[in-house]
Amino acid sequence: MKYEIVIGLETHVELSTESKIFCSCGGHSAAKEANDCVCPACSGMPGMLPVMNKRVVELAVTAGLMLNCEISRYTTFDKKNYYYPDLPCAYQITQLNHPICTNGLVTLKTSEGTRDIRIKQIHMEEDAGKLVHVGKASLVDFNRTSVPLIEIVTQPDFRSAEEVLVYLNKLKTMFRSGGISECEEGAMRCDVNISVRPEGSEEFGVRSEIKNMASFESIERAIRYEAQRHIDALEFETEELVQETRRFDDVSGKTFAMRNKETEADYRYFPDANLMPIIIDDEWLGQIKAAKPVEIDEKAEQYRDAGISDKEIDILIHNHNVSKLLDDVVAKGCDAKNAAGWILTDCAGIMRKNGKLISDLEITPEELTTIIKMVDSGDVNRMSGRKILTAVIEEGVDPVAYCKENGLDNKVDASVIEGVMDKVFQENAQAITDYKNGKVKAKQALFGACMRELKNTADTAVIKEILEKKLADL
């Protein structure tokens, strides 16, 4: 018998905010050591009340707009009650009755074609802390407690591990590009709800939930293992399937039962009386829509129209900082294709030489624009421009000052080049002889010697033109 896999996802994404959702402690990346980003509010001290972070609402709405959701104008918070050591209040503030976004849709392109995935809802909530196991001891780090999350809940519309990975990669790209989340270092985690049913059946099978997965590779392995476990149970009666929560073990590549699956009643949800309802009026929603970043597909098309290659586009749309740098430089008057070359070839090469990634690039749009325009105007040649760029990236110097201090802004006229070339011809008699004897490489040797004498300050096109004339006169 043939079977069909049915999958629904609950994806938790930590938001890129300066502070936590209900207090002024720093956000996801603020903590440097365990428990150094905790206050009485987020550690659950008696009498402390939550204060809503407005930016969390704006990012949640932006995510909903990106996923074609309906935006709730009236949204509230609820308490989800359960005890766990990393949850200091013994409840989590989340949204059950009035989530911020509902009824969205994402279109995926896979090897099987195009598929629509329905988004049931997006809701805001606070993250829990983190348990750290050292030997036989278990320690609690509350830095992550109350870091803002959105949870994106899909309908059970996935039918393969490939579709799941395409969806998660699309979310990651969209959210990084839109400044919603970096989706790294545990900032994007996924619960996978999976069941199996005979092909053609409309009834859902017994569901398992694989909890708290952060690695896309592990998610794919877990889906493949769990699907086969369900099929074996149905086909060969290897075990009785029950609705339960499971964990995936990376070493063995297997899932293991954790507990029976909870229901809403188990969590004893009730409205949070400490947080007032949030009303999103037309003016506020209009401001959020106006600030909404360009869609990934639309941005890719803009880059393609500018002559940027698909390979370069793929790098740009998967790296928000690099894409923003390009957009800012173009906004300052630089050609998009030319600027992309400077960023993805020159800047990337300098970063690679220093053992760093292009995502680690630190250069302001103003600095890069200045260098590009210096070269485009002919004030310096391309090689000198790259020297200036290297100094800016590695040493943090001012590009104009560095150019002047190192004599890179001198425009060498043709008469100077001709004088230097005469000297090079005299000092490289063998290369002249080799050229006359048909050795083409000798011309390149003479060109290189001229560049060294001129300390790479002259226009290479002018040097090549004068060199061609002098060689023709031999």
N, C-alpha and C positions, 0 to 999 in steps of 0.2 A: 504493500500500500504506500502511496505517496503522501507525504505530510507537508503542511505549511507552517512556517514559523510566524508567530505574531508577537510583535515587540512594541512596547511603549516606553518612553524615556522621561525621567525627571532629572533635569540638568540644573545643578546649582552653580551660579556664577557670582563670584565676589566682585563687587563694584569698585571702580577706581575713584574713591572719594578721599578727601583729606582727613576725614574723621569717621568714627563709627556711626551706626545708624541712630543710636539713642543717647550718645554722650559725646564729649569733645576729645576723647582719646584718638590717637592716630589710626589711620585705616590699615589696609592689608599689609603694606610694605614698611610701615613705620617702626615696628618692633625690631630691636637688634639682639636682645637677649630674652630668655624666658621670663614672662610676667613683668616686663618693664613698660608695658603699654596697657595698664589696667588702672581703673579708678573705682571708687565705691559704687558707682552706678552699674558699670558692666561686670563687676564682681558680685553683684547681688546683695549688697549691704542693706539692712533693714531701713526703710524710710526713704530710700532714693527713688526718684521718679524718672521715667524716660522722657527725653525731649527729642522730637522728630527732626531728622536731618532732611532739609528741603531738597538737597541735591540728589538724594536717593530716589525721591519721587520722580525727579526730572529724568534721571538715567533709566529708571524702570519704564517710564512712558516712552522714552526714545527707543528702548529695546522693543517695546510693543509696536511702535510705528514701523520699525525695521522688519518685524515679523507679521505685518499686515493685520494687527489685532484691533479689536474694538477697545477704546480707552474708557474706563469707568470714570464717570464724573464724581461719583460718591464711593469712597473706598475706606475700609475700616480694618482694624487689627484685632486678632484673637490670641488667646493663650492656649498653647498646646502643652499639656501637662504630662511629663514623664520624668523619672529620676535617672540621672546618669552623672558620674563624677565630674564630667567636663561642662555640666550645665548648672551654674551656681544657684539659680533661682528655682530649680526643679521644674521650670516651664520655659518654653521658647515662644517669643513673640513672633507671630506669623499672620497670614491672612487665610481665612477659610470662607467666610460668608460673602465678602465683597472684595475679591481680588482686583488688583490694579488694571489688568488687561485680560481679555477673553477672546475666544473665537478667531485665532490667527491662522495663517497658512504660509508654508514654505515649499517652494518648488525645488526638487532635486534633479540633477542629471547624473545618471549612473550608467553602467555598461548595459543595463537592461532597458534604458530609455529614460523618459521623464516621469517623475512621480510627485504627487502632492502629499505633504504631511500636514495634518491639521494640528494646530496648537490649541489645546483646551483652555489653558490659562497661564498667565505669568503673575506670580505674587511676590511681594516683598517679605523678607524675614531677616532675623538676626542669625549669625553663625554661632555654633557652639565652640567650646575650647578644644584643646587637643591633649590626649593622653600620651605620655612619653614613657616607654617601658625600658627600664635600666636594670638588667639582671632580673631579680625577683621582685623588684620594686616598680611601682607605677606612679609616675609623677604627673601633675596637671599643669599645663601652660594655658593661662587665660588670655593671652594676647589676642587670640582669634575671636574670643567671646564678644558678641555684638558687632562684629564686622558685618557690613550690609551685604545681603545676598538678594538676588532674584532667583526664583525657581521657575523654570520653563517646563510645563507639563504638556506632553503631546497625547494625542489619541493613539490607540494601538494600531498605527498605520504602517509600521516598518515590517518588511518581509525578509530581510537579510542583514547580515553583519555589514555588508558593503553600504547599504542605505544608511545605516546608523553612523558609520564613519564619515560618509559624505555630508550628512546632516551636521555632525559635531564639528567637522572642519569648516563648514560654512558659517556656523555660529561663531566659532573662534575668529575667523577672518573678519566677519561683520563687526563683532564687538571690539576687536582690537583696533580696526580701522575707525570705528566710531567713537573711540575713547571711553567706551563703557567698562571694559575690563581688559587686563593684559592676558587673562586666561592661562596663566602660567603658575608654577610653584604651588600647586594645589588650589589655585583660584577658580578652577573649573572641574567640578566633580559630577559624577553621573550615577543614578540608580537605574538599573535595567530591569524592566518587567517583561518576562518572557513566558510564552506558553506555546504549545504545539497542538495542531488539530489536523484531522484528515483533510486532504486537499478537496476543496469544494464545499466543506462544511461551513455553516454560518455560526455555529456555537463555539465559544471560546473554551480552550482547554484549561487545565489546572495551572495556576500562575505561580511562578517563582520570581522573587525580587532579589537581584544581586546588588548589594549596597556599596555606595561610596567608592566608586572607581574613578581614578584620575588619569590613568594611562590609556591612550587610544588602542595601543597594541594589546593591553590586557583586556580591554572591553571586547575586542574582536575575538580573542582566544576564549573568553568566558562565554560569549554567545554561542560559539561553535560547540564548546563542550556541553553547555547546558541544553542546547537544542538536541544534541545526540543523546543525552541522558534521558530526556523526555521521550524521544522516539523509541529508544530501547525499552523504556518502561511500558509504552503502549504496544509495541510490536512483540516484545518477548517476555513481558511481565517480570522484568528484573527487579522492580520495586513498586511500591504503591506511591503515587504522586500525591503530595499534599500542598496546600497553599502555605508558603513559608518564605522567610527571609534567609538568604544565603550569602556567603562571602566567597571571593575568588582567591585562591592561593597561587601566586605567580610561579613558585618553584615547581609544584606538582602539575600546574595547569588544570586543576580541578576546582569545583565549587563544593562548599561544605555548609550544612545546615547551621544556622545561628539560633533562630527562634521561629515560632509560628507567626504568620503575618498579622500585624495589628490592624484593627479597624478604627474608624473615627471615634467610636464609643470608647475604645481603650485609652484614647488620649484626653478624654473629658474636655473638649474644646469649650471655651466660653469667651464672650467679648471682653477685650481688655479695657477696663474702665479708666485706666490711667492715660489713654491716648484718645484724643478727640478724632472724629471722622475727618477725612481729608476731602475737601471740595475742590475739584479742578474746574475752574470757570473758563469761559471762552478765551479771555485775554491770556491766561497762563498757558493754556493748551496751544494757543497761537504762537506764543514765544518759544515753546519747546519745539513746535513744528518748524519754526523759522531757523532754529539752531541745529536742526537735525542734519547730520552729515550726509553727503552724497552717497547713494547706494553703491555697493561694490561693483555690480554689473555696469552701472552707469559710469562710474569712475574708470573702469577698465576700458570702456568704449571711448571715453575722452582721451585716455592715454594712447589708445590704438589710432585714433584720428590724428594725433600729434606725431605719429610715426614711430612710436616706441614699440619695440618688439614684444611678442607674447611672453617670451622668457623673462624679459625685464618687468613686464606688467605683473607677472606672477610673484616676483620678489617684492614689488612695490605694494601690492594689495595685501600681502601677508605680513607687512611690517609697517605699522601705523606711523611710527616716528620718521621713517625714511620717506614714506609717501607724503607726510605733512611737510617735511623739509622741501621736497620737490615742488609741492603746490605753493609753498610760501615763496620760493625762489622764482617760480614762474610768475607769481603775482607781482613781483618786483621788476618784471620786464625781461626776464631771460627766456630763451627758447626752450620749450619742454624737452624735446629730443636731446638737445645739446646738454641741458642741465642733468637729464637722466644719465647721460654718459659720464659726466663729471662725478655724479654720486655713485653709480653702480660699477664704474670701472676704476676711476682714480681714487675716490674716497675708500671704496671697498678694498682696493689693492693696498693702500696705506694701512688700513685696519688689519688686513690679513698678515702683512709684514710684521705687525706688532702683536700677533697672536690674538686678535680680537675679532668680533663679529661686526658686520655692518650695523646691526641693531644697537651696538654700543657707541656709535658715532656721536661725537659731541662737537658740533660746529653750528653757529647761528646762521639763519637764512641771510642775514646782512653780510656776514663774512664771506660766505660762498658766492653770493651775488657779486660782491666787490671783485673777487678773483676772476669770475667768469667774464665780467664786463671789462676788466683790465686786459684780458687776453683777446676778447672779441674786438676791442677798440684798437688793438695793435700796440698798446702801451708796453706790454711784455709779450714774449712768445709763449707758446704752449708749454715748453719745457720749464721755463721760468715760473709759469703759473702753477705747475705741479710742485715745484720747489716751495713756493709760497704756501700752497695748500698743505703740504707735508708739515711745514713749520707751524701752521695754524692748528692742525689736528694734534700734533705731538707736543707742542710747546705752549699753545694758547696765545701766540703772538698776534699783534694787529697786522693784518695783511698789507696795508699801505705803508706802515712804518717799516716793516720787515723788507719790503720791496726796495725802499729808498736806502735803508742802511746797508743792504747787500748789493747795491748797484744793479738791480735787476730791471729797473725801469728805464734804462738807457736805450734809446732807439739808435741803433748803429746804422749809419748811412752806407750807401753802396760803395763809396770811395774807400771807406775804412775796410769794408769786406774785401774789396779787390786788393788792397795792400796786404792784408793778412793772407789772402790766397796766394799771392806772389811768393810770400815767405814760405808757405806750406809747400808750394811746388818746388822751391829750391832745396828744402830740407828733405823732400821725399822723392828723390830722383828715381829710385827703384820702382816706386808706385807708378810714376809717369811712364817709365819703360814698359812695365807690365800692362798698363792700359793700352799703349800703342800696339802691344803684341796680342791684344784681344782679350785680356783678362778683365772681365766686367767688375769683379770685386774690388779692383784697384780704385775705381771711382768712389766706392763707398768708403774706402780707407781714407781717401783725400777729403771727402766730406766730413768724416769724423774728426780728422785732424783740424780742419777749419773750425768746427764747433768747439773743440777744446781750446783753441787759441782765442776764440771770441767769448769763452766762458758761458756758452749757451744763451747769450743775450741777444743775438741777432735773429731776425726772422728766417726760419729754415727755408721758406719758399724763395726768398731773395738769394740766399746762399746757393741753393740748387740751380737757380737760373744763371747766376754768374759763373758757377762751376761748369755748367753745360757749355756756355759760350767759350770759356778759356780752353776746355778740352777740345772743342771743335776747331780752335785756331792752332792746335799743336801740329 
